[in-house]
Amino acid sequence: MEGRPLEEVPFVVFDVETTGLDPEAGDRVCELGALKLRGGHTGDVFWKLVDPKAPISEGAFLVHHITPQMLRGASGMEEILPEFLRFLGKDVLVAYNAAFDMKFLRSELAHAGLPLLSNPVVDVLPLARRLLPGLGRYGLDHVAWTLGVEHREPHRAMGDVKATAEVFLQLLERVRGWGVYTLGQLLDFLEPPGIRRLVRDAMEAGRRLWLRYRSGDRVTEREVSPRRLEGGYLVAFCHLRGEERSFRLDRILKLRIL
């Protein structure tokens, strides 16, 4: 797959809306949307409202405006996921701020007793940061506006999916100017090859990583047990915080295998 030209790669752009921000605190998915993308053209759509079996927080409602009444009669994720996985197949997942969507997707897979996905993941957010320097704000709304992409129904799954797909297509055109023509080159562009190699070596050997990480104005050193690379993020168990976390690769200042 990684050697295929970008125009031949099958992508699935997806987005979730949720009852809150933290699946470990019991928050669940309440809407799931996805769109197939290949050769610069959009294809089949997948969209479901979801019974989250959990209350929607006030903060989440103020963002997406999904009400309990809208979810009456909806299926739960344990029923929806098998259909979504058939829709996805082995295609490459694409999301805007993929760390958020992927942590909820992983949580829902675990709830349903299903295995984690092995599909490659492309995060459009770090791609936008790299290709559109100096914007200041990199929310989907602002990036879409900058590129002249219409963003209807922001913070609803299909509204965000369609805007993300259009932004992604424009950024794919721009990234070719950096000599990126295949999926593997795109992943290397988002995940520096040295980091990818170290993470994979550590996972194969069952070893921890030491990293120096910048978060805002703070720089911390920590040991982590790497789980996977997703888009522009390293997903790992952080022994400093005692929980699984996502680390932006462009904020890792130093990295070595312990």
N, C-alpha and C positions, 0 to 999 in steps of 0.2 A: 504493500500500500504506500509506504513512504517514498518509493521511487516514482510514483505516478504523477504526471503533470497535473497541476491544480485544476485545470479545466476538465479533467477526467475523474476527479475525486468526488465521490458522493458524500455530501454533507447533510446533516440534520440540525437545523437551528432550533433551539428549544428554550423555553422559559417556564418558571414556576412562580405562582403567587402563593403566599403562605399565611398561616395564622399568626406568625410572629417571626422573630429573627434567629431562634436557636432550636434546632431539632433535639439537642440534648436536654433542653428544658421542657420538651413535650410538644413543641410546635410542629405542625404538619402542613402538607401541601393541600391547597384548596382549589387550585386551577393549574392545568398543565396544557401547554400549547407547543406545537412543533411544525416545522415546515421543511420539506426536502428541497435541496439546492444542488444543482449540477450544471457545469458548463455555462455558468452565468444566468441560468434560468431557474425559476421557482417551480416546484412540483406539488406533490400531494401534501395535504394538511392533516394534522392530528390535533384535536382540541377536546378537552373534557373539563367540566366543573367537577369537583371532587368533594365527597363527604369526608372532612378531615377527622371526624370523631374527636374533635377538640374545639374549644371556643376560639373565635377570631378576636385577637386583642384589639383594643381601641386604636393603637398605633398602626396596626396592619390595615384595619378598616379605613383609616384616614388616608392611606396610600392607595389601596386598590378598590375600595368601596364595594367589596363583595359582602353580601349580607347572608345570614343563616337562611332566610327565605329563598334566596337564589339557589341554595344548595340542597333544598328539599328534593328528595328522590334521586339525588346523585349517587353514583357508586363510590365505594372506597378505593384507595390506591391499590389494595391487594387484588381487586378485580380489574382495575385499569392497567396495571403495570404489564401483565402478559401481552395485552394488545399493543401497548406502546413499544415493548421490546421487539415484537414482530415488525412493527413499523420501522424501528430503528435498524434492525439487523446489525451488520458490521460497519455501518456508515460512521463517518467522523462526526462527533458531537461538536456543536458550536454554540456558545452562549456569551452574553455580555456580563462580565464579572462572574465567570464560570465557577469560582470557588463557592459562591453562595448557592447557586443552583445545584451544583454537584454534591454539596454536603447534604442538601435535602433529598436529592435523588438517592444517594447512598443510604440515608436513614430509612427512606421508604422501602428500598430493596431489602434492608435488614428486617423491617417490620413484617414484610411479606414472605420472609424466609427464602429470598432469591439471592443468587450470587452477585457479587460486585461486577460492574462492567469492565471490559478490557479495551473498549473503543478508545482511539485517540481523541483528545479534547483540544479544541482551539478556543482560546479566550480572546474575544474581540477587544476587551478593555486594554490590555497591555499592547496589543497591536495598534490601537488608536494612540496610546501614549507615545509609542515609538515613531509612528508615521506622521503624527500631528503635534509636533513639539510646540510648547508655548501657549497652549489653549488655556491653561489655568484650571479649568473645570473639565472633567472627563465623564460626567454622567451621560447616559445614553441620549437624553433630551438635547443636551448642549452639543454633543458630537454630531448627532443627526442634523441639528439646525445648521451647524458649521458646514456640513457637506450638502446641504440643500435637500435632505431626506425628510419627507413628511412623516411625522410620528403621531398617528391617530391612536386614540385610546392608550395613552401611556399608563404603565403600571397595571395593565391587563395583559394576560399571557400572549394572546395573538397580536395585540398592538405592539408589544415589545419585540415579539418574534419577527414581525414584518419589518420593523425599523432596524433591528439588528441585522437581518439578512441584507437589506439595502446598503447599510453602512459597511458590512463585511465585503460585499461585492466591490464597492468603491475602494476599499483598502487593499483588496487583492490586486486591483489594477496598479495601485501605487507601489505595492511591495515588489512588483516585478522590476521596478527601477533599482532595487537593491540586489538584483540578481537572484531573486527567489522565484523558482518556477515549479518546484515539486512540493508535495506535502512534507517530505523530510526536511527540505530547506526551510519551509515555513515553521516547522516545529523547532528547528535549530535557531531560527531568527527570534523565536519567543523564549526558547530554553537554550541558553548557551551550551554548545556541545561539551565543554569541559565539565559543567555541572551535571548534564545528563549522564555522562560517562561515570562520574564519581557516584552519583545516586544509584545507578544501575549496578555498579560494582559492589556498593555497600549492601544493597538489597540481596544480591546473589550470595554474598558472604554472610548475611545475617548480622552485619556490623552496624554500629551507631555512627552518626556523623557529628562532627563539631562544626558549628558555624558562628560567624559573627554577622549580626543582622541589624539593619537600620530600620527603625519604625518611627517616623516623624523625625524629631531631633535627638532621639535616644538610640544608642547603640548597645546591644546586649550580646553576650556570648552564651551559647546553650548547646546541650547535647540533644540530638533527636534520633529517633528510629524511623527511617524513611519508609513510607508506604507506597507512594506512586507520584508520578509527575502528571499534572493536569493543566493543560494550557500553559500559562506562564507562572504556575505555582508548584511548589513542592508540598505535598501533603505528607505530614509526618507526626509521630507521637512526640510531643515536646516534654522532655523530662524536667525542665524548669517549671513548667506550668501544670504538668501532670495530666495533659489531655491532648487529643489530636488537634492539630492546627494546620492552617495553610500559610505558606511563606512565599511572598512574591520573589521570584528569582532575581529581579533587578535590584532587590534590596539586600541580597546576600553579598556581603563584602568579602568574606573568606569562607572556605569550606575544605574540610579534610576528613578522611576516614579514620576512625579511632580503632 
